């Protein structure tokens, strides 16, 4: 089967940063499965795998704009010092874990500290990097209706301002 929209794709993969350091690999976590076209993985990975078949291998680069993107100053966020239990122990350059709007831990870097705020950078630590990507497609099949519905639910987090009608 050829990888197209709504294909369930399972791959072994390795991602490396611009210095060649492994940042993610299925060697530790096991094969990765995703649904093609559902924004569950890097856009560049989906582009590379579109139209390929089981057994396809790739070893190359995903450019930064199709990987983790360019660093965006919109994601530099001042947070009141009072929101941190240990504000006095924090320093510029430290990495801290913050619980995001989806109740997931997200690593962020402290980029500035003043009398009132600690400014954190919520961009990916891999922003502005071309990513080395190696993979082998292990399996391709049509995603089930349930898998697609679950993926859509995970992709679209509902909040009080959401008017999609799917609450």
C-alpha positions in Angstrom: 0.0 0.0 0.0 1.2 3.5 -0.8 1.3 6.2 1.9 -1.5 8.7 1.4 -3.8 10.8 3.5 -5.3 8.7 6.3 -2.7 5.9 6.0 -1.5 4.4 9.3 2.2 4.4 9.0 4.7 2.7 11.3 8.4 3.6 11.1 11.7 3.0 12.8 13.4 6.4 12.9 16.2 8.6 14.3 16.2 12.4 14.5 19.5 14.3 15.1 20.1 18.0 15.8 22.4 20.2 13.7 25.4 18.9 15.7 24.5 15.2 15.0 23.2 14.5 18.5 20.3 12.1 18.7 17.2 14.0 19.9 14.7 11.3 19.3 14.8 7.7 18.2 12.5 4.6 18.0 15.5 2.6 19.3 14.5 3.7 22.8 10.7 4.0 22.5 9.9 1.4 19.8 8.4 2.0 16.3 6.4 5.1 15.8 3.0 5.0 14.3 1.1 8.0 13.0 -1.8 8.8 10.5 -0.5 10.5 7.4 -2.0 14.0 6.9 -3.2 14.5 10.5 -0.3 16.7 11.7 0.9 14.1 14.2 4.5 14.4 13.1 6.9 16.8 11.5 5.6 18.2 8.2 8.9 17.4 6.4 8.6 13.8 7.5 5.1 13.5 6.1 6.3 15.1 2.8 9.2 12.6 2.5 7.0 9.6 3.2 4.0 10.7 1.0 3.7 8.2 -1.9 6.2 5.7 -0.5 5.6 2.1 0.4 6.5 -0.4 3.2 10.3 -1.0 3.2 11.1 2.5 2.0 14.2 4.0 3.7 15.4 7.6 4.0 18.5 9.2 5.3 18.7 13.0 4.8 17.7 16.4 6.1 14.4 18.0 7.0 14.9 21.8 6.7 14.0 23.8 9.8 10.9 25.3 8.3 9.5 21.8 7.8 10.8 20.4 11.1 10.5 22.5 14.3 10.2 25.9 12.6 12.0 29.2 13.0 12.3 30.8 16.4 9.3 33.1 16.9 9.5 36.0 19.4 5.7 35.6 19.8 6.7 32.6 22.0 8.8 34.7 24.4 6.5 34.9 27.4 7.0 37.0 30.5 5.7 35.2 33.6 5.3 37.0 37.0 8.0 35.9 39.4 5.2 35.1 41.9 4.1 32.2 39.7 7.4 30.3 40.5 8.0 28.7 43.9 11.8 29.0 43.5 12.1 32.2 41.5 15.3 33.3 43.3 17.1 30.1 42.3 16.3 30.5 38.6 18.9 31.9 36.2 19.0 33.0 32.5 19.9 30.0 30.4 18.3 27.4 32.6 15.8 25.0 31.2 12.6 24.5 33.1 9.6 22.2 32.7 6.2 24.0 32.4 2.8 22.4 32.2 1.2 23.7 29.0 -2.5 24.3 28.2 -2.9 20.6 27.3 -1.6 19.4 30.7 1.7 18.2 29.1 5.2 19.0 30.4 7.1 21.2 28.0 10.7 22.2 28.3 11.4 26.0 28.1 14.4 28.1 28.4 14.7 31.2 30.7 15.8 34.1 28.5 15.5 37.1 30.8 14.8 37.9 34.5 13.9 41.4 35.8 12.3 42.6 39.1 8.8 41.5 38.1 9.0 38.8 35.5 10.8 35.7 34.3 10.7 35.5 30.5 10.6 32.1 29.0 11.1 30.9 25.5 8.4 28.5 24.5 9.9 27.7 21.1 11.1 24.2 20.5 14.8 23.8 21.5 15.3 22.6 18.0 13.8 25.8 16.3 16.1 27.2 13.6 17.7 23.8 13.1 17.8 21.6 10.0 17.1 18.1 11.4 18.9 14.9 10.3 16.2 12.3 9.7 16.7 8.5 9.1 13.8 6.1 8.8 12.5 2.8 7.5 8.8 2.3 6.8 7.8 -0.9 8.6 4.1 -1.0 7.9 1.4 0.9 5.9 -2.3 0.3 6.2 -5.5 2.2 6.0 -6.3 3.9 9.3 -9.6 2.8 10.9 -12.5 5.3 11.4 -11.9 5.1 15.1 -8.2 5.9 14.8 -9.0 8.9 12.6 -11.6 10.2 15.0 -9.2 9.8 18.0 -6.5 11.6 16.1 -8.9 14.5 15.2 -9.9 14.7 18.9 -6.2 14.9 20.0 -5.3 17.4 17.3 -8.2 19.7 18.2 -8.2 20.6 21.9 -11.5 22.2 22.8 -11.7 25.2 25.1 -14.4 27.7 26.0 -13.8 29.7 22.9 -14.1 26.8 20.6 -17.2 26.8 18.3 -16.5 23.6 16.3 -19.6 21.9 17.7 -17.6 18.7 18.6 -17.5 19.1 22.4 
